[in-house]
Amino acid sequence: MKTVVIGAGLAGLICALRLQKSGCDVLLVEKAQRVGGLCGTFFRDGYEFTIACNDFGWGLVEELNELGVNCEFESKKTQVFYRDQKPTKKQLTIQLPPGPGLLAKLLGRQPLQFLAFIWGIVRANMGLQTGNLQSFAQRFLKPGPVRDLVELPAYLMGVAPYDLANSYALYDKKFGYNYAKPACPVGGPQKMADAIAEAFVQAGGELVLADAVDKLDSCDGGHTLQLASGRKILADKLVDTRERPAPCGVKRGVALSMLLLVVDKRYKFPEGVHTLIHYPECAEQWAEKIDQGLLPTDFAFHIFKSDLDAKADHYSLNCFFYFPRGQEQPNQQCRDFYLDYIDQHLEQLLPGVKKSLIYQQLFSAADFAEEHKMSSRVMPSIGIDKVRQHDAEAKLWCAGHSVWPPGDHAGAAALSGRLVAEAILAD
Ligand SMILES: Cc1cc2nc3c(=O)[nH]c(=O)nc-3n(C[C@H](O)[C@H](O)[C@H](O)COP(=O)(O)OP(=O)(O)OC[C@H]3O[C@@H](n4cnc5c(N)ncnc54)[C@H](O)[C@@H]3O)c2cc1C
C-alpha cells in the first residue's frame, strides 16, 4: 500500500514523515533539486541567500520535536524602527515580541490613545471575529504611532490593513502556531528542511528529487502518476501539496521583492536580533498606494539575517519589500525610487553597514518566480476561507498553504501536513 506525497515543502515533508513513522510506505516526490519549497536557500553569484520563509512560530518546534527531527532553534527578536515625523520627528524603536518596555513607550507617546485601544480590545473582543484590521484600528485610535503599529501585521502579510481580517489575531492561539514565541532554525531554513527529509529517509521513506509529477490519473480509488523522467508510480493514497490556484476573481496579496545583500563579516549584525523593520508613519496611506499599484512616497521594508552556515569572510542578508501591485518587474523609475529610498534609510537600521557591503542585487518578484518556480506572495488569496480539500473515498488529500487550516504562514502549512497525515491514518 503506497502513499505518494507530491511536493517536499514544509507541508509535504511533515505529512510524509508522520505517515512513514506511523508505518506507511511513503514516496515523496519533489520537482526541485532540494527539499523545503519556500523554506530554503539558493545561490546567486556564488553567495548563499535565504529564499523566502525565515522566521517561524514555536508551534513548529514542538511538532518537529514530536517527530524526532534533529534541528535546533533560537528565539530571536524583531526590531521595528518607526519614524514618527509629526509633531516630534522622533524615531521610535520597539522590540517584538513586546515586553513591558514597549507598553511603557506607547504609554509615553500616546497615553490616552493606547489606554483607549486596550479598553477597546477588551470591550470588542467579540468584534475580532469579523471585519478588518483597518476598520478595527480606526474605531479606537486616531492617526498616530499606536494605530500605525497596530497595523504592522498587515505589512508583514503583504496586504493593506483593510485586507487583513481581524480573525487572524485569533488563529495563533487557536491553532497553536505560537508566533508570539519566534523560532529561528540554527543553520537557517534549508538546514531545517534537510533535517526533516533526513528523518524521513532514515525512517525508510523514499525521496525523489528533481522529478516533477507531470500527469495524474485517478480511478477506482487508485492513482497513476507520471513523472517528468518518464517513471510511472502507482499509489493507493495521494497527498497533493502543490499550491492551488486562487479562485477566479479573488484578490491576491502583493508579490514580494527583495534586495540581496552581502556584508563583510567584520560588520557585526545586532546580537539576538533576526529582523529589523523600517516602518514609516501613515501606514494606511502608503499601504493603500502600493495596493493600488501607485508609487508611494514612503514604504516599509525589512532586513533579516538567517543563521546560515558561517562563510570565511561574509554573510548574507535579505531586504524584503513590496513594489506597487502589478510591478512584478518594475520600471526604471520605480526601481530607482525604491533603491534610493532603501539606501537612504538602511543606516538607521544598521549604522555603518554601507561601508561593509560587498554585493547587492535587486531580486524582483518576477525574478523570484523565474528562479524558484514559486510565487513570492505571502498571502496567496485574500478574504476567502481556506477549505479542507479531502476526498477520502477517492483516497485524495490536499495539504499546504492554500488549504485549511487558516493562516498564511509556515505554521499553517505544517499543521495542514500533520492533519492530513492523521486523517489518512484514521482512514
Ligand atoms: C516571500 C515569502 C516569505 C515568507 N516568510 C515566512 C516566514 O518568515 N515565516 C512563515 O511562517 N511563513 C512565511 N511564508 C509562508 C511560508 O513560506 C509558506 O506558508 C510555507 O512555506 C508553505 O509550505 P508548503 O509546503 O505549503 O508550500 P511550498 O513551500 O510552496 O512547497 C510546495 C512544494 O511542491 C513542489 N512542487 C510543485 N509542483 C510540483 C510537481 N508537479 N511535482 C513535484 N513537486 C512539486 C515545489 O517545488 C515545492 O517544493 C513566506 C512566504 C513567502 C512567499
The ligand as a Tripos MOL2 file, in Angstrom:
@<TRIPOS>MOLECULE
LIG
   53    58     1     0     0
SMALL
NO_CHARGES

@<TRIPOS>ATOM
      1 C1          8.3820   35.6720    0.4200 C.3       1 LIG1
      2 C2          7.7610   34.8110    1.4830 C.ar      1 LIG1
      3 C3          8.2300   34.8910    2.7890 C.ar      1 LIG1
      4 C4          7.6460   34.0970    3.7880 C.ar      1 LIG1
      5 N1          8.1330   34.1870    5.0590 N.ar      1 LIG1
      6 C5          7.5760   33.4250    6.0220 C.ar      1 LIG1
      7 C6          8.1260   33.4450    7.3410 C.ar      1 LIG1
      8 O1          9.1200   34.1160    7.6420 O.2       1 LIG1
      9 N2          7.5140   32.6800    8.2900 N.ar      1 LIG1
     10 C7          6.4280   31.8950    7.9960 C.ar      1 LIG1
     11 O2          5.9460   31.2130    8.8880 O.2       1 LIG1
     12 N3          5.9170   31.8370    6.7540 N.ar      1 LIG1
     13 C8          6.4680   32.5710    5.7580 C.ar      1 LIG1
     14 N4          5.9880   32.4840    4.4900 N.ar      1 LIG1
     15 C9          4.9280   31.4980    4.1860 C.3       1 LIG1
     16 C10         5.5340   30.0830    4.0800 C.3       1 LIG1
     17 O3          6.7090   30.1450    3.3120 O.3       1 LIG1
     18 C11         4.5760   29.0970    3.4080 C.3       1 LIG1
     19 O4          3.3030   29.1660    4.0220 O.3       1 LIG1
     20 C12         5.0710   27.6520    3.5170 C.3       1 LIG1
     21 O5          6.4550   27.5500    3.2950 O.3       1 LIG1
     22 C13         4.3210   26.8160    2.5040 C.3       1 LIG1
     23 O6          4.7450   25.4660    2.5440 O.3       1 LIG1
     24 P1          4.0840   24.4390    1.5310 P.3       1 LIG1
     25 O7          4.7110   23.1270    1.7580 O.co2     1 LIG1
     26 O8          2.6140   24.5130    1.6030 O.co2     1 LIG1
     27 O9          4.4160   25.0040    0.0640 O.3       1 LIG1
     28 P2          5.7950   25.1810   -0.7210 P.3       1 LIG1
     29 O10         6.8860   25.5930    0.1500 O.co2     1 LIG1
     30 O11         5.4400   26.0440   -1.8970 O.co2     1 LIG1
     31 O12         6.1330   23.6980   -1.2460 O.3       1 LIG1
     32 C14         5.4830   23.1030   -2.3260 C.3       1 LIG1
     33 C15         6.4920   22.1710   -2.9900 C.3       1 LIG1
     34 O13         5.8480   21.4710   -4.0670 O.3       1 LIG1
     35 C16         6.7940   21.3350   -5.1080 C.3       1 LIG1
     36 N5          6.0800   21.0650   -6.3520 N.ar      1 LIG1
     37 C17         5.2780   21.9150   -7.0430 C.ar      1 LIG1
     38 N6          4.8190   21.3010   -8.1430 N.ar      1 LIG1
     39 C18         5.3220   20.0520   -8.1420 C.ar      1 LIG1
     40 C19         5.2100   18.9350   -9.0200 C.ar      1 LIG1
     41 N7          4.4690   18.9830  -10.1310 N.pl3     1 LIG1
     42 N8          5.8720   17.7960   -8.7080 N.ar      1 LIG1
     43 C20         6.6220   17.7090   -7.5720 C.ar      1 LIG1
     44 N9          6.7750   18.7360   -6.7260 N.ar      1 LIG1
     45 C21         6.1280   19.8860   -6.9990 C.ar      1 LIG1
     46 C22         7.5200   22.6770   -5.0970 C.3       1 LIG1
     47 O14         8.7510   22.6130   -5.7860 O.3       1 LIG1
     48 C23         7.6730   22.9190   -3.6010 C.3       1 LIG1
     49 O15         8.8790   22.3800   -3.1100 O.3       1 LIG1
     50 C24         6.5730   33.2450    3.4710 C.ar      1 LIG1
     51 C25         6.1080   33.1650    2.1450 C.ar      1 LIG1
     52 C26         6.7040   33.9300    1.1550 C.ar      1 LIG1
     53 C27         6.2040   33.8060   -0.2620 C.3       1 LIG1
@<TRIPOS>BOND
     1     1     2 1
     2     2     3 ar
     3     2    52 ar
     4     3     4 ar
     5     4     5 ar
     6     4    50 ar
     7     5     6 ar
     8     6     7 ar
     9     6    13 1
    10     7     8 2
    11     7     9 ar
    12     9    10 ar
    13    10    11 2
    14    10    12 ar
    15    12    13 ar
    16    13    14 ar
    17    14    15 1
    18    14    50 ar
    19    15    16 1
    20    16    17 1
    21    16    18 1
    22    18    19 1
    23    18    20 1
    24    20    21 1
    25    20    22 1
    26    22    23 1
    27    23    24 1
    28    24    25 2
    29    24    26 1
    30    24    27 1
    31    27    28 1
    32    28    29 2
    33    28    30 1
    34    28    31 1
    35    31    32 1
    36    32    33 1
    37    33    34 1
    38    33    48 1
    39    34    35 1
    40    35    36 1
    41    35    46 1
    42    36    37 ar
    43    36    45 ar
    44    37    38 ar
    45    38    39 ar
    46    39    40 ar
    47    39    45 ar
    48    40    41 1
    49    40    42 ar
    50    42    43 ar
    51    43    44 ar
    52    44    45 ar
    53    46    47 1
    54    46    48 1
    55    48    49 1
    56    50    51 ar
    57    51    52 ar
    58    52    53 1
@<TRIPOS>SUBSTRUCTURE
     1 LIG1         1 GROUP 0 **** ****
